[in-house]
Amino acid sequence: MSIEVGRVVLLLLFIAAANLPFFTQRIFGLVPLRRETKPFFIILAEWLVLFALMGGISALIETRLYGSLYPQGGHFYFIGLFLFAVFAFPGYVFRYLLGRTHKGGRQTPAR
């Protein structure tokens, strides 16, 4: 696999990981909950763990390709966190904004 293909695959993995907490009622897509809906604090915790996991995978790939990690400051990780939030936007919209519609297509009134 070339480096260009690897970059695209890694980007798609980041997008999938950012949206996973919003599209499933299970924790990490594996562990079922006893509740009918997953609370937001669990979604947020799951999202932060997936951010750290994807960062670790990226660091492992960088180490394998280049032999060492390029030193990064706090700004790099801060920007990375917000980029991960941008990747999660479709899942957020699907769960919280489009989830307000009934099966008949009518929108429920805002409370």
PyMOL commands that set and color helices and strands:
alter all, ss='L'
color gray80, all
select helices_A, chain A and resi 3-23+40-66+74-87+89-100
alter helices_A, ss='H'
color red, helices_A
deselect
rebuild
show_as cartoon
